[in-house]
Each structure stands twice: as structure tokens, then as C-alpha cells.
């Protein structure tokens, strides 16, 4: 159910009410892009069924989903149309368009081309664990997680979120685990990692499907390279990759996690998948935080906590120039 997780601590003072949150999200439900609209985002039923709840609750865990539709308009296509319009103006008036006119031509070209642009649709799941005061975004990048969190904060007044930071650096801990082979209880090093140097050239060494308890890896570490990613497993139940920024990626559930699980289909399968994912990861993540020295206590450390997630004034316009994957 989840592939990547970025973890946030829910601030004090927020009322954890699933029904209220569903009502708040209903004000910003997903609507497809209009013909000249470059980007549309909104909340959609996690179950994927029309008119299903916007907040699914299973075993005390909540799931919400943000849907995103973007019109793919490559900058090269826009520029080609701008050049055509500029050539026509020059041919009919004898004058080349200036800087201000070129900007207006670009806006005109985008307005003309957007209705014909392909659309790309994606969805991002958010898992809320109210009892633990944690929220997780299934995103592969911090920018996508920031977008989802920003919209969630806007939808639910009183909600504040702070990225979880561990007392000890994930990179330093991963280096120690690789050097001495001793991991926190329940965790095991697997066969993939990335090491990066800190000098000007920032050399990178990657291992894939390769044993890591070898002298070569230890030599890289002692020479100053630090792990940025390390593949791990937990109790032979979940495999994942930990990053230097405490993002959890490439999550997969191993055979042991499915033992004794009854066959299910339809709605029952959704509930069973959610119960499995939240049950397993709900044990893994606290254990991983503990293995990294616990959650950093900014108040006890005498320092200010990092600033909460910022709320942008509007949706970024990079969608107008983002190139499609072809």
C-alpha cells in the first residue's frame, strides 16, 4: 500500500476528528483540469470509489488521498509557437517584438496550447496515526510531500506538522552499522547502499545486490564517505531503504508479514491491505526512531524547533514548462 514514507510529528492543539477532517477536505475535492488550466489538485476517496469517504479509518489509522492532474506543456513547444507568432508580427509590421511583447506572446501561446496538451494524473496517500501523533506522506520527494502537507494544513485549521528529526544523524548511524555490523534490535543490513564523499568532487559509490560486510565498504567509510542510502529489513517482515534525511523508501512487505492473512477481495482487500501496512510500519517506524537515538527534543536541547511547513500564496507555475517523459 505504501512505497515511500516521509514522517511528520503532529503539533499539539489539533482535534483528531475523522468526521470533521472529512468535512474539511470535502471543500477542496478533486476536479479535473479545465481546458486552459495547467494544474488541478484536490482530495479524492482513498478507496477509489466515487462518493466513498474522504477519510478512511481502519483500526484507528486514517488514510486520505490527494489527486493531482497536470497538463504537460513542454517549454520547447511553447517556444516554437512564440517564434511563429513573433515571425508573423515582424512580417506584418516590420518590427521585431520586444521583451514585454515576447512575454505576452508566451502567455498567448500557453493559452492556445494548453487545451491540446496531454494530462498526467497521480495521487499521493497520507496516513495519519492519531494515537501516536504522527502523519506520514507516501511521497518520493520532499517537494511533493511539502505540497500535500501544505494543502492539508490549509484544509484543516489548527493542524501543524513538523518533520520528525532523530537525535542521532541517520548517516552517522548507518556508517556505524556498516563499520561494525551491529544494527538496532530487529534490523538487518541488506545488499544495497550509496556512499558519498564530502570533497569538492563529491564522489559517489553505489552497491546493488552486493554484500556490504566487506573491507572495500569499510575503506570507503574510513576515507570519509558517508552513507546516503542503506537497504535494511525489519524482523524479516518489511524491507526498505533508509536515507540520510530519514525518508523511508522502496518499502516492500516480506512473506512473513502475510502469514496467517486470510484471502480477501474488494473492500475487504482494501481494509486488509491498510491494516497490514499500518500494523507492520506502525511497529517498524518507532523502532527505527529509537535505533537512531530517539526523536530529537528541541525544547530539552535549548534550541528552537525548525520552522513549520510554510504555506505558499498559490500553486507553483512550473507545471506550465515541465516536460513530459517523452
N, C-alpha and C positions, 0 to 999 in steps of 0.2 A: 504493500500500500504506500509506503514512503520510500523514496530513493535517497534523499538528502535532507538533513535537518540543521537549521540554524536556531540556536536556543536563546530565548529571552526570559528574563525574570519579570513577572507582573508586579507593578508597583502597588503599594498599599492604597486603600480607599476605593478600589473598584468593586462594584457589586457584581458578583458572579451569578448572573441570572440568565439561563439559556433562552428562556422565552423572550425576555427583554432584548437580548442581543439579536435574536431573530427579527424582532420588530424593527430594530435599528438598521439592520442590514437590508431589510425589505425596502427601505427608502432609496437604496442605491443598487437595485438589482441590475443584472447584465442586460443590455440592449445591443444588438448588432450594430456595426458601423453604418452610419448614413453614407450616401454616395460620396460626399466630399469630406467625410470625417476620417482623419488619419489613424485614430486610435480610440477604442472603446474598452472600458473596464467596468466590471460590476460583479456583484455576488450572485452565485448560482447554487442550486441544490447539490450538495456533495454526493448524493446518491445517483445523480444523473437522470432523475425522473422529474418531468415537469410538474410543478406545484408541490413537490416534496418539500420538507422543512429545509430552511436555510442553515439551521444548526442541528446537526445530528448528534445525539447523545447515546453513547454505549458504555456501560459500566463506569459511569461518572466522567468519562472523557468526551470532549466535544470536538466536532470536526466541521469546519467551514471551508468554502472554496471560492477563490476569486478567478473569474474568467477574463481573458484578455484577447481582443481581436485587433489586429493591426494590418493596415493596408501597406503593402510592400512597394515602395516607390523609389527605385534606385536613383541616386544623385546623378548618375551618368545619363539616365533617361530624361530627367528634368533639365539637365544642362543642354542636351540635344534639342529639346523643344525651345529653350530660351534662345539658343543660337538661331533657330529657324525664325522665331519672332523678331529677333534683332536684325537679321538679314532683310526681312520683309520691310521693317521700318526704314532701314538705310536705303533700300531700293526705291521706296515710295517718297521719302522726304529728302534723301541725300545726306542725312546726318546719322552718325552712329549714336546709339543710346548711351547716355552717361551712367554713372554709378547708381544714382537714385532710380533711373528708368530701368536699369537691369534688375534691381531688387523687385520692382513692381512686375517686371516680366516673369521673374521667378515665381512670384505668388500666383500670377495668372496661369503659368504652366502647371503648377501643382494643382490648382483648382480644376484645370481641364483634364489632367491625367488621373487624378485620384479615383474617379468613378470607374475607370478601366483597370485599376491596379488589383492584383491578386490580394487575397486576405490570408493571414496566418493566425490560427487560433491556438491558444494554450491556456492551461489552468494551473493554479498553484493552491495546494492544500495547506490549511492551517490547523494544527492540532493544539487544543487548549486543555491543560490538566489543572483545573481549578483547585483541587485539593493540594497539589504541590506548588501552586503559584507559578507555573511555568507555561510558556507558549512556544510552539515550535513551528517554523515555516519550512515547508518542503521545497526549498529553492536551491539551485546550483550556484547562485551568485549572490553576493551581498546586495547588489543594486536591485535585483528582483525582490529579495526579501524586504529591503527598505520600502519599495513601492507598496507591497502588500501591507506591511505594518503601518505605514503612513495612512493608507485608506481605512484600515481597521480602527486606528485611533480617531480618525475623523468621524467615523460612523458611531463610535461608542464613547460619548463624553465621560471623562473620569478615568479612562484607561490610559495607563502609562507603561511603557515597556523599556527594558534596559538589557542590552546584550549581556549574557552571562559571561563573566570572566573568572578564570580559575586562579587560585592563589599562586600556583606554580605555572611557568610557561609550558604550554604543550610541546614546543620544540625542544626545550631543555629536558623535559621528561622523556620524550621519545628518544632523544640521544642517549640518555642514561639507560633506558631499556635495551637499546641496541648494543650498548657497550658491555653491559654485564648480564644481559639475558634475563633479568628479573623484572617481571611486569606486575602490576597490581593483581590481586587475587581474582581469578576468573577470566583474566585476559590472556591472550596468546598472540605472539607476533606471527604474522603470515608472510607471504612471499613477494610483497611489493613495497617499495618506498621510493621517495625522492629526496635527494640531499642537495643543498645549495650552498655555495661559498659566499663569503661576505666581501671579497675584494672587488676591485673595480670591474673585472670581467664577469663576476657572479657565475662561476662555472656550475653546471647542474649535472648530477649523476642520477640516473633512474635505473631501478631494478624492477623487473617484471617476471613473475613465475620463477623466482630465483631465491635460494636460501640466503638469509641475511645474517646468520651467525657465523660469518667468515672474517678472516683477517683484513680482507680488502675493504669491507664496510667499516670496520673499526679504524683502519688507517685514514679513511676519508674523514671520519669524525674527529680523530685526534689532530688532523691537519686543519681543522676549523670549519668544515662543512657541517651544516645543521639540517635535521630533517624538516621538510615542509609538509610531507605526507607519509603516513605509515599505515599499512593494512594490518588490521587486527581482527580477532574473533573473540566472542564472549561466551563462555560456558558451552562451546560447541553448538550454540543456538543461533547466533547472529554474527555475520561477517560485515565489516565496514572499513572505511578509511578515515583516519583522523587527520585533520590538517593543523597547521601551526596556529590558525586563528580559532580553533575549537569548533570548526564546522565538521559535521559527520556526513560523509559521502559514500556513495556506492553501497547502500545498505542492502543486504540480502539475508533472508531467513533460511537457516540450515535445516536439515532433515529432522534433527532432534526437536526443533520447535513445533513441528507438525505432528509429532507422535501423539496418538490418542485423540486427534481432532476429527470430529465426525464430518462426513460428506455434507456439503451444503450447496445450495444454488439460489439464484435470485437475490431477494432481500436478505435471506438468511446468510448467504455468502458474504454480502457486504458487511453485515454485523459481525460475522465470524472473522473476516479479514481485519476489521478495525480492532476487535478485541484482541486478536493475536498480536498485531503490530503495537498497540498501546501497552499491552501486557508485557511483551518482551522488552521493548525500548524503554518502558517505564521503570524497568529494573536496571537496564544497561546504563542509561544516562546518569542517574545518581551515582552509580558505582564508578563510572568514568570520572565524574567531577571529583569524587572522593580520592580516586587514584591520582588526580592532578593537584592534590593538596587542599581540596575543598573549594567552595565558592569564595572569591575574594570579598572581604568585608571592608568596604571603603570607609565606613564610619570608624571601625576599630583601628584602621590604619592611619586615621587622622587626615585623610585626603578627601578631596571632593570626588564624588562619583562622576563617571563620564556623562556628558550631556545626553538627555533623552533623544530619541529619534526625532529629527526635525520634520516639520510639516511644510512642504513646498507650497508656493502660492498656486501653482497649477501643474498640470501634467506636462512633462518634458516634451519638446517637439522633435526629438531625434528620430521619431518614427517617420518623419517626412523624408529623411535621407538614408534611413537604414536599408542596407542592401539585402535582397533576398538570397537564399542559399544556392542560387544557380548563376 
